Each structure stands twice: as C-alpha cells, then as structure tokens.
C-alpha cells in the first residue's frame, strides 16, 4: 500500500531506491586547493517502482494523483524502521503499456521520484 496526502492506494511497491543527497549553500575551492562549503542539509529522495495496473480503476486513481498539478505532497514510504513520511514533489512519473484487451489498457513499470522539500538531516 502506498500513501499520498493521507490517501491509501492499493498497489504493490516492487522496488524502493533511496538516496541521501547532500545540498550545499555554497562549495568552492580556495587558491590552495582546499574546499570550503556550507552544507544546508541531507535530503532523502526516493524512486519507487510500482506493480502493474491489474485494478484499472485504482491504477487510474493513482496516475491522476501522481500527475496532479500540485507543488508538494505528503508521502509515506518504507524505511528501515517501518515507514517514513515527508513532504515531496514528484518527478519523472512514467509507465508503459502492458497489453490492450477489448479496448481496455493495462499498464506496467510505473515509476516515480519523490524529491524532498526539506532536509531530513541538518
């Protein structure tokens, strides 16, 4: 189950790739080659691969949410201690057609990136 903005979506989470991205306010080399930097924080970003759209209605509901023109969403993803909830924006939402049966389309390989709005660690 996947949760976005407090709403559950009955779709299998096949894969979660987590990255810890370090964002600097500035980072530059001095003339002697030393690095000076001011770290803003560490952002936890996630790439999810979701199960195929067997339930077409549920899949369409999730697709609509993932492509909704809203700046940020609250998402809940698997974490080492259970679940992790944070505010994120969505990027690179993609899927591919699995098959077409009697004018009904079934989709697979749905992926989405959840990019954190704020650092998880400062």
C-alpha positions as CSV (number, residue, x, y, z in Angstrom):
1,X,0.0,0.0,0.0
2,X,1.2,3.5,-0.9
3,X,0.1,6.6,0.9
4,X,0.0,10.1,-0.7
5,X,-1.7,13.0,1.1
6,X,-3.2,10.6,3.6
7,X,-4.9,8.6,1.0
8,X,-4.0,4.9,0.5
9,X,-3.5,3.3,-2.9
10,X,-3.8,-0.5,-3.2
11,X,-0.8,-1.1,-5.5
12,X,2.3,-3.2,-4.8
13,X,5.6,-1.4,-4.2
14,X,8.1,-3.6,-6.1
15,X,11.2,-1.6,-5.5
16,X,12.4,1.4,-3.5
17,X,15.7,3.2,-4.2
18,X,16.7,5.7,-1.6
19,X,19.3,8.3,-1.9
20,X,20.8,10.7,0.6
21,X,21.6,13.9,-1.3
22,X,23.9,16.5,0.3
23,X,22.9,20.0,-0.7
24,X,25.3,22.9,-0.2
25,X,24.6,26.6,0.1
26,X,28.0,27.0,-1.5
27,X,31.0,24.9,-2.2
28,X,34.2,26.3,-3.7
29,X,37.9,25.6,-3.9
30,X,40.3,28.2,-2.5
31,X,43.5,29.1,-4.3
32,X,45.5,26.5,-2.2
33,X,43.1,23.7,-3.3
34,X,41.2,23.4,0.0
35,X,37.4,23.1,-0.2
36,X,35.2,25.5,1.6
37,X,31.5,24.6,1.8
38,X,28.4,25.4,3.8
39,X,26.1,22.4,4.0
40,X,22.3,23.1,4.0
41,X,21.4,19.5,4.9
42,X,20.9,16.0,3.7
43,X,17.8,15.2,1.7
44,X,16.3,11.7,1.5
45,X,14.9,11.2,-2.0
46,X,13.1,8.0,-3.2
47,X,12.5,6.3,-6.5
48,X,9.6,3.8,-6.4
49,X,8.7,1.1,-8.9
50,X,5.1,0.1,-8.5
51,X,3.2,-3.0,-9.5
52,X,1.2,-3.4,-12.7
53,X,-2.2,-1.9,-13.0
54,X,-4.4,-5.0,-12.5
55,X,-7.2,-3.0,-10.9
56,X,-7.6,-0.4,-13.7
57,X,-9.7,2.0,-11.6
58,X,-7.2,2.0,-8.7
59,X,-4.3,2.4,-11.2
60,X,-6.0,5.4,-12.9
61,X,-6.7,7.0,-9.5
62,X,-3.0,6.7,-8.6
63,X,-1.9,8.0,-12.0
64,X,-4.2,11.0,-11.6
65,X,-2.6,11.7,-8.1
66,X,0.9,11.3,-9.4
67,X,0.3,13.7,-12.3
68,X,-1.8,16.2,-10.3
69,X,-0.5,19.8,-10.9
70,X,0.2,20.4,-7.2
71,X,3.6,21.7,-5.9
72,X,4.0,19.4,-3.0
73,X,2.5,16.2,-1.4
74,X,2.9,14.3,1.8
75,X,4.1,10.8,1.0
76,X,4.8,7.8,3.2
77,X,7.5,5.3,2.0
78,X,9.1,2.2,3.5
79,X,12.1,3.0,5.8
80,X,14.4,0.8,7.9
81,X,12.2,1.3,11.0
82,X,8.8,1.0,9.3
83,X,7.6,4.0,7.4
84,X,8.9,7.5,6.7
85,X,6.5,10.4,6.0
86,X,7.8,13.6,4.4
87,X,6.8,16.4,2.1
88,X,8.0,16.0,-1.5
89,X,7.4,16.9,-5.1
90,X,7.0,14.3,-7.8
91,X,9.2,14.0,-10.9
92,X,9.8,11.5,-13.7
93,X,6.5,9.8,-13.5
94,X,6.5,7.1,-16.2
95,X,4.9,3.8,-17.1
96,X,4.5,1.6,-20.2
97,X,1.6,-0.3,-21.8
98,X,1.5,-3.9,-20.8
99,X,-1.4,-5.0,-23.0
100,X,-4.6,-3.9,-24.6
101,X,-7.6,-6.2,-24.2
102,X,-11.0,-5.4,-25.7
103,X,-10.4,-1.6,-25.6
104,X,-9.0,-1.8,-22.0
105,X,-5.5,-0.8,-21.4
106,X,-3.3,-2.4,-18.7
107,X,0.0,-0.7,-17.6
108,X,3.2,-1.8,-16.0
109,X,6.6,-0.4,-14.8
110,X,5.1,2.6,-13.1
111,X,8.0,4.6,-11.6
112,X,8.0,7.9,-9.7
113,X,10.7,10.0,-7.9
114,X,9.8,11.6,-4.6
115,X,12.1,14.6,-4.1
116,X,12.2,16.0,-0.6
117,X,11.1,19.6,0.1
118,X,13.2,19.9,3.3
119,X,16.3,18.2,4.5
120,X,15.9,15.1,6.6
121,X,19.1,15.9,8.5
122,X,20.7,19.2,9.2
